[in-house]
Amino acid sequence: MRKVSKEDLILTPTADMSRDDWLAFRMNGIGCSEAGTVMGYNTFMSPGELFHQKCGLIAQSKRDNPAMFWGRTLEDTVADVWQHWEWSDEEMQEGDYLENANEGNIIRKARKFNNYAQNPKYPWLFGGPDRIILNGKRGRSDSSDYGNGILEIKTIGSFHADQWELGIPPSYVIQIQSYMMLFGFDYAEIATLKDGRDFHVIRVPRSDTVQNEIEAKCSEFWNNVLLARQQIMETGDMDISDFEPEVENTKAYEEFMKTKFVVEPQTIDGTDELLEMAEQYQEYKDMEKQSKELQRGVKLQIQDIMKTADVVDLGDRGKITWKANAKDVRMFKVSLR
């Protein structure tokens, strides 16, 4: 276990921090919630966009959104219910909370962590977990002390629920492993509330393999940020392509590319390489059109067989659904495993 005492950590209080101060602080390193982005697991932001933010070339978003609002609003409620969670098996995979909650039985406790923590061992990393678990236990009859751990709280809507079907989304795995790395803890727990009614707790042990990868990739990323900042400050040269993460074939990077460059009226000469790329793009576009036509044909054949049925059970391979939504429009979906 990587012991880290409270004295080893540098704490910056966040309880009274303004949003502008919060955004300014985040320019000092990589947050644990950003580590998954650095490693390419964030479906909403690419490493390239985060890199430009950290270099000060594009602004961080100051806007709130419903997911963030409800996450903050429900955090205390979910944390309170977590106190009633009692593991029912040795592997800490199954548990329950309803009986304890109804009877007012507090099984475990966690405290808020109203700080950003920094560990001198990882000067590029900072984090403020939702809660610190105090001497986590399995249940009332188990007096074993598992030591302190991280408690992270996630409220999940139906729109994102499918991301959890195969387990914890990779970006969250990286986030909680980063927290454990920062604090030197051996475990973390994620308390999830799906659609306001499905509550569950997931226990995650420390992984040296994952943490070593986080350290390698994030330290390299931050070192390149510092080099790019130095170039901009000393020479005024805004071309930081030598330090940027590699171009990614992702939707997030495609969205970033729409705003990455400021458009200037100019025409550049074509090259054989650009012509080859243009021909390749056109070929793929034609293939995509053909693929959509073939896809539509198979879809219509399936629907003709299903008729009024709304589910096709394919056993352990998955299912096909053709269900009506709130507007009474049938939505077709194939889910194979």
C-alpha positions, 0 to 999 in steps of 0.5 A, a space after each residue: 500500500 502506498 502510504 500517504 499522510 495528510 502532511 504529504 498533501 498540499 490542500 487548497 480549500 474549494 468551499 468558497 472558491 469562485 468559479 473564475 478562481 476554480 477555472 484558474 486553479 485548473 490551469 495548474 495541472 491535470 485534474 483526476 477528472 481530466 486524466 481520462 481525457 488525456 488518455 483518450 477515453 472521454 467521448 465528449 472531449 479529445 486530448 487535443 482540445 484539453 491540450 489547447 485549453 491547458 495552453 491557454 489558447 481556448 477558453 474553458 467552458 464556464 457554462 453549467 448544464 443540467 447533468 452537472 446541476 443535478 449531479 451536484 444537487 443529488 450528491 448529498 442524497 446519494 452519499 447519505 444512502 451510501 451510508 446504509 449500503 451493506 455488502 452481502 458477499 465476500 467479494 463485495 459485489 452484491 449488497 443492499 441498503 433498503 432495510 438499513 435505510 428504513 430502519 436508520 442503520 448507518 453502516 459506514 461513514 464518509 466525509 466531504 472533501 472540500 479541497 483540491 489535493 496535490 501530491 508532491 510525488 505527482 506535481 502535475 496531478 490534482 483532485 477533489 473527490 466527492 467523499 473520503 471513506 472512513 475505515 470502510 467496512 463490509 457490514 454491521 457484523 464485520 469489524 474488519 477495518 479496510 482503511 480509508 478510501 475514495 467515494 465517487 458519486 455518479 447520477 446516471 440518466 437513461 441517455 448515458 445508461 448504456 455506457 454502464 452496461 459493460 461495467 464502469 466507463 473507462 474515463 471513470 476508471 481512470 478518474 478513480 484510479 487517479 484519486 487512489 494514486 493521489 491519496 495512496 489509497 487501496 480502494 475506491 467505491 462508486 455510488 451510482 443512481 440511475 434514473 433516480 431509482 436504481 442505486 448500486 455501489 461498485 467497489 474498485 481495488 487499486 491497480 498498479 498497472 493502470 496507475 503506472 499508465 496514468 503516470 506515464 501518459 499524463 506526465 508526458 502530456 503535462 510536460 508538453 503543455 509546459 514546453 508549448 507554453 514556454 514557446 508561446 511566451 518566449 517567441 510568440 509562436 502559436 504553432 504548437 504542433 510539435 507538442 500536441 497529442 497525435 491526431 485522433 480518429 474520434 468524434 470528439 476530435 472531429 468536433 474540436 477540429 471545427 473550431 481549432 483553426 481561425 479561418 483566413 481567406 486563402 488558397 493553398 496549392 494541392 499536393 499528391 498527398 492531399 489529392 490521394 487523401 481527397 480521393 480516399 475520402 470520396 471513396 469512403 463517402 461512397 462506401 458509406 452511402 452504399 452501406 446505409 442503403 444496405 443497412 436500411 434494406 436489412 432493417 426493413 426486412 427485420 421489421 417486416 418479420 417482427 410486425 407488432 412484436 417489440 423485442 427479438 430475444 437473441 439469447 446470449 448474443 443480445 437482442 433487437 428492439 423496436 419499441 415506441 417512444 414517448 411520442 409513440 414513434 417506434 425506435 429500432 435498435 440492434 444490440 449484439 454482444 
